[in-house]
Amino acid sequence: MKKIIFILISLVLLVSCERKIDEFKPDANGVDFSNFVAVGNSLTSGYANGALYKSGQENSIPNIMAQQFKLVGGGEFRQPLLETEDGVGVSITSNGFYYTTKLSLQLIPDMDCDGKPYGTYSLKPSLYNPNVDQNTLKTNLLAKPAMDGPYNNMAVPGATAQTLFMSGYGLWNPFFKRFATNLSTSIMADAVVQKPTFFYLWIGNNDVLASALEGTDRLITPVDTFAKYFTRAVKSLAESGKSPKGVVATIPDVASAAYFSTISSKLPYNSVNLTAAEASGLNTLYSMYGHPEIVWKEGKNPFVIANSETEWVQMGPEDLFLLNFPTDSVKCKGMGVADQSGAIPKPYPIPGEYVLDKNEQTNIQNAIKQYNEIILANAVQYNLAVADMNAYMKTLQPGIIFDGIKMSLQFVQGGVFSTDGLHLTPRGNAMVANRFIQAINSKYGCNIPQVDVTQYKGIVFP
């Protein structure tokens, strides 16, 4: 009986102490979100799947944030939308700008070295839509947006900290040309003239990414150059209106992107399995070509690569293959070992453009570390919120679960990265938008609701 009374008393106490859940009350805590302006690059513009297209822009990080800001007094968020779902991507080549269509996933037959299907299928991105005329895409890209400016989303694919201030940048970058106020203006000039009451600045990814995508560390923006222009960008935005508040973000380690981690997770650096006779033959071959320092042995061996110095070296466990690495050339042509398709075998190192080696990664990571120190110092000086995207992307590496849905940085299946392995899916954008909102709430004492990331699409499978 005493035991029953004790249980009843405990239940009464438990009920009486139970915290009541009040209705969530959005609150800006005095922060003015009525004119929210975002400045950034492709990650902020809504670029995904290797291209810019309308629904990608509609699911951009700042647009997701702006919808939540409306709950605390935020205003309209205007974007320079493309009027196409085919989309257009641009890469700079020796011939100028090259236009492509939106990437889409397709089930494509696996082929052997003779071009015959294995009978198995793989899920792969398909770059081109043959039904879309390239001249039409070019016209769509360069056409003025249907909605007039000014535009709250001032993000431009390809932008760096320095090019934010480049006068006439639209003459070089067609993404900016289509919505710039004139051909002599700069991104920052068109942003600050709007006198934002709250701003977003996430810039610097391309200052290292452009180099990493070439499999080198030689194109990294010098730290002092980044410091000069990032500091100028923060100052310009912070002083453009009546003491506007804002949020900045750190630069993630490029190795966090699926573009740099996917192939190496499937194709180990030491995948060359040799017999004793094969190893002896390769040692003779490489010595004949003046590379006796490359030693082959029976069993597993590393691939041979040509590094940034064009030196032939064997891969190490921390070297990374890029997503554009032609793995079929390893199987069918002997890339990384020896080309035996001709009358006489010859060494066949993997070109450095397909590999980001340990030293290159270290130099890029050192630059990112210094960039982030500059970003944090500016945030302190101007009393800004900081979304630490460098730390956040690392927490996603092993994967996390949202309402029963596992999200990770795994290519395609992880749901965070789109099919280009660099830019995010709508669901990935929603996750990042929440991180920005958390940083704003923490810094300024706001009570801005976060979005339900499960309501946004990840990869759409065929």
C-alpha positions as CSV (number, residue, x, y, z in Angstrom):
1,M,0.0,0.0,0.0
2,K,2.8,2.4,0.9
3,K,4.5,1.6,-2.4
4,I,1.3,2.5,-4.3
5,I,0.9,5.8,-2.4
6,F,4.5,6.6,-3.2
7,I,3.9,6.0,-6.9
8,L,0.8,8.1,-6.9
9,I,2.6,11.0,-5.1
10,S,5.4,10.7,-7.6
11,L,3.0,10.9,-10.5
12,V,1.3,14.0,-9.0
13,L,4.7,15.7,-8.6
14,L,5.7,14.8,-12.1
15,V,2.5,16.2,-13.6
16,S,2.7,19.4,-11.5
17,C,6.3,19.9,-12.5
18,E,5.7,19.2,-16.2
19,R,6.7,22.1,-18.3
20,K,3.9,23.6,-20.3
21,I,4.6,24.2,-24.0
22,D,3.4,27.6,-24.9
23,E,2.7,28.6,-28.4
24,F,5.9,29.6,-30.2
25,K,6.0,33.4,-30.6
26,P,8.2,34.7,-33.3
27,D,10.1,37.8,-32.1
28,A,12.6,40.0,-33.9
29,N,13.8,41.5,-30.6
30,G,14.1,44.9,-32.2
31,V,16.1,43.8,-35.2
32,D,14.8,45.2,-38.5
33,F,14.4,42.6,-41.2
34,S,12.3,44.8,-43.5
35,N,15.1,45.1,-46.1
36,F,17.2,42.0,-46.1
37,V,20.0,41.9,-48.7
38,A,22.2,38.8,-49.3
39,V,25.6,39.0,-51.0
40,G,27.5,35.9,-52.0
41,N,28.3,33.5,-54.8
42,S,26.8,30.4,-56.4
43,L,26.0,28.7,-53.0
44,T,23.8,31.7,-52.1
45,S,22.3,32.2,-55.5
46,G,20.5,28.9,-55.6
47,Y,22.9,27.3,-58.1
48,A,22.6,23.5,-58.0
49,N,23.2,20.5,-60.2
50,G,25.8,22.4,-62.2
51,A,23.4,25.2,-63.3
52,L,21.2,28.1,-62.3
53,Y,17.5,27.5,-62.8
54,K,14.3,28.9,-61.5
55,S,13.3,26.4,-58.8
56,G,16.9,26.3,-57.6
57,Q,16.8,30.0,-57.0
58,E,13.4,29.8,-55.3
59,N,15.0,27.4,-52.9
60,S,18.1,29.5,-52.3
61,I,19.4,29.8,-48.7
62,P,18.5,33.5,-48.3
63,N,15.1,33.1,-49.8
64,I,14.3,30.3,-47.3
65,M,15.6,32.7,-44.6
66,A,13.5,35.6,-45.9
67,Q,10.3,33.6,-45.7
68,Q,11.0,33.0,-42.0
69,F,11.9,36.7,-41.5
70,K,8.4,37.6,-42.7
71,L,7.2,36.1,-39.4
72,V,9.1,38.8,-37.6
73,G,8.5,41.8,-39.8
74,G,10.6,40.9,-42.8
75,G,9.7,42.3,-46.2
76,E,9.6,41.1,-49.8
77,F,12.7,39.3,-51.0
78,R,13.3,39.9,-54.7
79,Q,15.5,37.6,-56.8
80,P,16.6,37.8,-60.4
81,L,14.9,34.6,-61.4
82,L,15.5,32.7,-64.6
83,E,12.4,31.7,-66.4
84,T,13.5,28.2,-67.2
85,E,13.8,24.9,-65.4
86,D,16.4,23.6,-67.9
87,G,18.9,26.0,-66.4
88,V,22.2,27.2,-67.6
89,G,25.7,26.6,-66.2
90,V,28.8,28.4,-67.2
91,S,32.4,27.3,-67.1
92,I,35.2,29.5,-68.4
93,T,37.3,27.9,-71.2
94,S,39.9,29.2,-73.7
95,N,37.0,29.9,-76.0
96,G,35.1,32.0,-73.5
97,F,31.9,31.0,-71.8
98,Y,30.4,27.5,-72.3
99,Y,26.7,27.0,-71.8
100,T,25.3,23.7,-70.5
101,T,21.9,22.6,-69.2
102,K,20.8,21.6,-65.8
103,L,22.2,18.3,-64.6
104,S,19.7,15.5,-64.0
105,L,20.1,12.0,-62.7
106,Q,19.6,9.1,-65.0
107,L,20.0,5.4,-64.9
108,I,22.8,4.7,-67.4
109,P,24.1,1.3,-68.5
110,D,27.5,0.4,-67.2
111,M,29.9,-0.2,-70.1
112,D,33.0,-2.3,-70.5
113,C,36.2,-1.3,-72.3
114,D,34.7,-2.2,-75.6
115,G,31.6,0.0,-75.1
116,K,29.3,-3.0,-74.5
117,P,26.8,-2.9,-71.6
118,Y,27.6,-5.1,-68.6
119,G,23.9,-5.6,-68.0
120,T,24.0,-3.5,-64.8
121,Y,23.0,0.2,-64.4
122,S,24.4,3.0,-62.4
123,L,22.8,6.2,-61.2
124,K,24.8,9.0,-62.9
125,P,24.4,12.7,-63.7
126,S,23.6,13.5,-67.3
127,L,25.0,16.8,-68.3
128,Y,23.2,17.7,-71.5
129,N,19.6,17.8,-72.5
130,P,19.7,17.3,-76.3
131,N,16.2,18.8,-76.7
132,V,17.3,22.2,-75.5
133,D,19.0,24.5,-78.0
134,Q,22.2,26.0,-76.8
135,N,21.5,29.4,-78.3
136,T,18.2,29.5,-76.5
137,L,20.0,28.8,-73.3
138,K,22.4,31.6,-73.9
139,T,19.5,34.0,-74.6
140,N,17.7,32.9,-71.5
141,L,20.8,33.4,-69.4
142,L,21.5,36.9,-70.7
143,A,17.9,38.1,-70.7
144,K,16.8,40.5,-68.1
145,P,14.7,39.0,-65.3
146,A,11.0,39.3,-65.7
147,M,10.8,40.9,-62.2
148,D,12.3,44.4,-62.0
149,G,15.0,45.2,-59.4
150,P,16.4,46.1,-57.1
151,Y,17.1,42.6,-56.1
152,N,17.6,41.5,-52.5
153,N,19.6,38.4,-53.5
154,M,22.8,39.9,-54.9
155,A,24.6,36.5,-55.1
156,V,26.5,35.9,-58.3
157,P,27.9,32.5,-59.3
158,G,31.7,32.7,-59.7
159,A,32.1,35.8,-57.4
160,T,35.1,36.1,-55.1
161,A,35.8,38.6,-52.4
162,Q,37.7,40.8,-54.8
163,T,35.2,40.7,-57.7
164,L,32.5,42.0,-55.5
165,F,34.1,45.4,-56.1
166,M,35.0,44.9,-59.8
167,S,33.4,47.7,-61.8
168,G,32.0,46.4,-65.0
169,Y,32.0,42.8,-63.6
170,G,28.9,42.1,-65.7
171,L,31.0,42.3,-68.8
172,W,33.0,39.3,-67.5
173,N,30.2,37.4,-65.8
174,P,26.9,36.9,-67.6
175,F,25.1,35.9,-64.4
176,F,25.7,39.4,-63.1
177,K,25.2,41.1,-66.5
178,R,21.6,40.0,-66.6
179,F,20.5,41.9,-63.5
180,A,23.2,44.6,-62.9
181,T,21.8,48.1,-62.9
182,N,24.3,49.1,-65.6
183,L,27.4,47.7,-67.3
184,S,29.8,49.7,-65.3
185,T,28.5,48.9,-61.8
186,S,29.8,46.3,-59.3
187,I,28.0,43.7,-57.2
188,M,28.7,45.6,-54.0
189,A,27.6,49.0,-55.4
190,D,24.2,47.5,-56.4
191,A,23.9,45.9,-52.9
192,V,24.8,48.9,-50.7
193,V,22.7,51.4,-52.6
194,Q,19.7,49.5,-51.3
195,K,20.6,50.5,-47.7
196,P,19.8,47.1,-46.2
197,T,18.4,46.9,-42.7
198,F,19.8,43.4,-42.3
199,F,22.5,41.8,-44.5
200,Y,24.0,38.4,-45.2
201,L,27.5,37.9,-46.5
202,W,29.0,34.5,-47.4
203,I,31.9,35.0,-49.7
204,G,35.3,33.4,-50.1
205,N,34.5,29.9,-51.2
206,N,35.6,30.6,-54.7
207,D,38.8,32.1,-53.5
208,V,40.0,28.6,-52.7
209,L,37.5,26.4,-54.6
210,A,38.6,27.6,-58.1
211,S,42.1,26.3,-57.3
212,A,40.9,23.0,-55.8
213,L,38.8,22.3,-58.8
214,E,41.9,22.5,-61.0
215,G,43.7,20.0,-58.6
216,T,46.2,22.6,-57.5
217,D,46.9,25.2,-54.8
218,R,48.4,27.7,-57.2
219,L,45.2,29.7,-57.8
220,I,44.4,30.5,-54.1
221,T,43.6,34.2,-53.5
222,P,46.4,35.6,-51.3
223,V,45.3,36.0,-47.7
224,D,46.1,39.7,-47.7
225,T,44.0,40.2,-50.8
226,F,41.1,38.4,-49.2
227,A,41.5,40.4,-46.0
228,K,41.5,43.7,-47.9
229,Y,38.3,42.9,-49.8
230,F,36.3,41.0,-47.2
231,T,36.9,43.7,-44.7
232,R,35.9,46.3,-47.3
233,A,32.7,44.3,-48.0
234,V,31.7,44.1,-44.3
235,K,32.4,47.8,-43.8
236,S,30.4,48.7,-47.0
237,L,27.3,46.7,-45.9
238,A,27.5,47.6,-42.2
239,E,27.7,51.3,-43.0
240,S,25.3,51.4,-45.9
241,G,22.2,52.0,-43.8
242,K,21.2,53.2,-40.4
243,S,23.4,50.8,-38.3
244,P,22.2,47.6,-40.0
245,K,22.8,44.3,-38.4
246,G,23.9,41.2,-40.3
247,V,25.3,37.7,-40.5
248,V,28.5,36.4,-42.0
249,A,29.6,32.8,-42.5
250,T,32.9,30.9,-42.4
251,I,34.3,29.0,-45.4
252,P,34.1,25.2,-45.2
253,D,37.0,22.9,-45.9
254,V,36.8,22.0,-49.5
255,A,37.3,18.3,-48.6
256,S,33.9,18.4,-47.0
257,A,32.3,18.6,-50.5
258,A,31.3,15.4,-52.2
259,Y,33.3,16.5,-55.3
260,F,36.5,15.8,-53.4
261,S,35.6,12.8,-51.3
262,T,33.4,10.5,-53.4
263,I,35.8,8.7,-55.8
264,S,38.5,8.1,-53.1
265,S,35.9,6.4,-50.9
266,K,35.2,3.9,-53.7
267,L,38.6,3.7,-55.3
268,P,41.5,3.4,-52.8
269,Y,44.8,5.1,-53.6
270,N,46.5,1.7,-53.5
271,S,44.2,-0.3,-55.8
272,V,47.0,-1.5,-58.2
273,N,47.2,-5.2,-57.3
274,L,50.3,-6.9,-58.9
275,T,52.0,-10.2,-59.2
276,A,55.7,-10.4,-58.6
277,A,56.3,-10.7,-62.3
278,E,54.1,-7.6,-63.1
279,A,55.8,-5.6,-60.4
280,S,59.2,-6.5,-61.8
281,G,58.2,-5.5,-65.3
282,L,56.9,-2.1,-64.1
283,N,60.1,-1.4,-62.2
284,T,62.0,-2.0,-65.4
285,L,59.6,0.2,-67.4
286,Y,59.7,3.1,-65.1
287,S,63.5,2.9,-64.8
288,M,63.8,3.1,-68.6
289,Y,61.8,6.3,-68.4
290,G,64.1,7.8,-65.8
291,H,62.0,7.1,-62.7
292,P,63.7,4.4,-60.6
293,E,62.4,6.1,-57.5
294,I,58.9,4.7,-58.3
295,V,59.0,1.2,-56.9
296,W,56.4,-1.5,-57.5
297,K,56.0,-4.6,-55.4
298,E,53.9,-7.7,-55.3
299,G,50.5,-7.0,-53.8
300,K,48.8,-3.7,-53.5
301,N,50.5,-0.6,-54.9
302,P,49.6,3.1,-55.1
303,F,48.6,4.8,-58.4
304,V,51.2,7.1,-60.0
305,I,50.2,10.7,-60.4
306,A,51.8,13.8,-61.9
307,N,51.6,16.4,-59.1
308,S,51.4,20.2,-59.4
309,E,55.1,20.4,-60.1
310,T,54.6,17.8,-62.9
311,E,56.7,15.4,-60.9
312,W,55.8,11.7,-61.0
313,V,55.0,10.4,-57.5
314,Q,53.0,7.5,-56.0
315,M,49.7,8.5,-54.3
316,G,49.4,8.7,-50.5
317,P,46.4,7.7,-48.4
318,E,45.4,11.3,-47.9
319,D,45.4,12.3,-51.6
320,L,41.9,12.8,-53.1
321,F,40.5,12.0,-56.5
322,L,38.2,14.7,-57.9
323,L,34.7,13.8,-59.0
324,N,35.6,14.4,-62.7
325,F,38.3,11.7,-62.5
326,P,37.8,9.3,-65.5
327,T,37.8,6.0,-63.7
328,D,37.1,4.1,-66.9
329,S,40.6,5.2,-68.0
330,V,42.1,3.3,-65.1
331,K,40.4,0.0,-66.1
332,C,40.5,0.4,-69.9
333,K,43.7,2.3,-70.5
334,G,45.9,1.6,-67.5
335,M,45.9,5.2,-66.2
336,G,47.9,5.5,-63.0
337,V,50.1,2.5,-64.0
338,A,51.0,1.9,-67.7
339,D,49.4,2.4,-71.1
340,Q,49.8,-0.9,-72.9
341,S,47.5,-0.1,-75.9
342,G,50.5,0.7,-78.2
343,A,53.2,-1.5,-79.5
344,I,55.4,-0.5,-76.6
345,P,54.1,0.0,-73.1
346,K,54.8,3.3,-71.4
347,P,54.2,4.9,-68.0
348,Y,50.8,6.5,-67.7
349,P,50.6,8.8,-64.6
350,I,47.3,10.3,-63.6
351,P,47.2,14.0,-64.6
352,G,47.4,16.3,-61.5
353,E,44.1,18.0,-62.6
354,Y,42.2,14.9,-61.3
355,V,43.9,14.7,-57.9
356,L,44.2,17.1,-54.9
357,D,47.2,15.8,-53.0
358,K,48.0,16.1,-49.3
359,N,50.2,19.1,-49.7
360,E,47.7,21.0,-51.9
361,Q,45.0,20.2,-49.3
362,T,47.2,21.5,-46.5
363,N,47.9,24.8,-48.3
364,I,44.2,25.2,-49.1
365,Q,43.2,24.4,-45.5
366,N,45.8,26.9,-44.2
367,A,44.3,29.6,-46.5
368,I,40.7,28.7,-45.3
369,K,41.9,28.9,-41.7
370,Q,43.3,32.4,-42.2
371,Y,40.2,33.5,-44.2
372,N,38.0,32.4,-41.3
373,E,40.1,34.2,-38.8
374,I,39.5,37.4,-40.9
375,I,35.8,36.7,-41.1
376,L,35.5,36.2,-37.3
377,A,37.6,39.3,-36.6
378,N,35.2,41.4,-38.7
379,A,32.2,39.9,-37.1
380,V,33.5,41.0,-33.7
381,Q,34.4,44.5,-34.9
382,Y,30.9,45.0,-36.4
383,N,28.9,43.0,-33.9
384,L,27.6,40.5,-36.4
385,A,26.2,37.0,-36.1
386,V,28.4,34.2,-37.4
387,A,27.2,31.0,-39.0
388,D,30.2,28.6,-38.6
389,M,29.7,26.6,-41.8
390,N,33.2,25.2,-41.6
391,A,32.3,23.4,-38.3
392,Y,28.8,22.6,-39.4
393,M,29.8,20.8,-42.6
394,K,32.1,18.6,-40.6
395,T,29.3,17.5,-38.3
396,L,27.4,16.3,-41.4
397,Q,30.2,14.0,-42.5
398,P,29.1,11.0,-40.5
399,G,25.5,11.8,-41.1
400,I,22.6,13.1,-38.9
401,I,18.9,12.3,-38.7
402,F,16.0,14.7,-39.2
403,D,12.6,13.2,-38.4
404,G,13.7,9.8,-39.4
405,I,15.5,10.9,-42.5
406,K,19.3,10.4,-42.5
407,M,21.3,13.3,-44.1
408,S,25.0,13.1,-44.9
409,L,27.6,14.5,-47.3
410,Q,27.6,11.3,-49.3
411,F,27.3,11.9,-53.0
412,V,23.7,11.5,-54.3
413,Q,22.4,9.3,-51.5
414,G,23.3,11.7,-48.7
415,G,20.6,14.3,-49.8
416,V,22.8,17.3,-49.0
417,F,24.8,17.8,-52.1
418,S,23.2,18.1,-55.6
419,T,24.5,16.1,-58.5
420,D,27.4,18.4,-59.1
421,G,28.9,17.4,-55.8
422,L,29.6,21.1,-54.9
423,H,26.2,22.8,-54.5
424,L,23.4,21.9,-52.2
425,T,20.0,20.4,-52.8
426,P,16.9,22.4,-51.6
427,R,17.0,20.2,-48.4
428,G,20.7,21.0,-48.0
429,N,19.9,24.7,-48.4
430,A,17.2,24.5,-45.8
431,M,19.6,22.9,-43.3
432,V,22.1,25.7,-44.0
433,A,19.4,28.4,-43.7
434,N,18.5,27.0,-40.3
435,R,22.2,27.3,-39.2
436,F,22.1,31.0,-40.3
437,I,18.8,31.5,-38.3
438,Q,20.3,29.8,-35.3
439,A,23.3,32.1,-35.4
440,I,21.0,35.2,-35.7
441,N,18.8,34.1,-32.9
442,S,21.8,33.5,-30.6
443,K,23.5,36.7,-31.4
444,Y,20.6,39.2,-31.4
445,G,18.2,37.4,-29.0
446,C,15.6,36.9,-31.8
447,N,13.0,34.2,-31.9
448,I,12.9,33.4,-35.6
449,P,11.3,30.0,-36.4
450,Q,13.4,27.5,-38.3
451,V,12.1,25.6,-41.3
452,D,11.2,21.9,-41.4
453,V,14.0,20.5,-43.6
454,T,12.0,17.4,-44.4
455,Q,9.6,19.5,-46.4
456,Y,12.4,20.3,-48.9
457,K,13.5,17.9,-51.6
458,G,16.9,16.1,-51.6
459,I,18.0,14.3,-54.7
460,V,15.0,13.3,-56.9
461,F,15.7,9.7,-58.1
462,P,14.4,8.4,-61.4
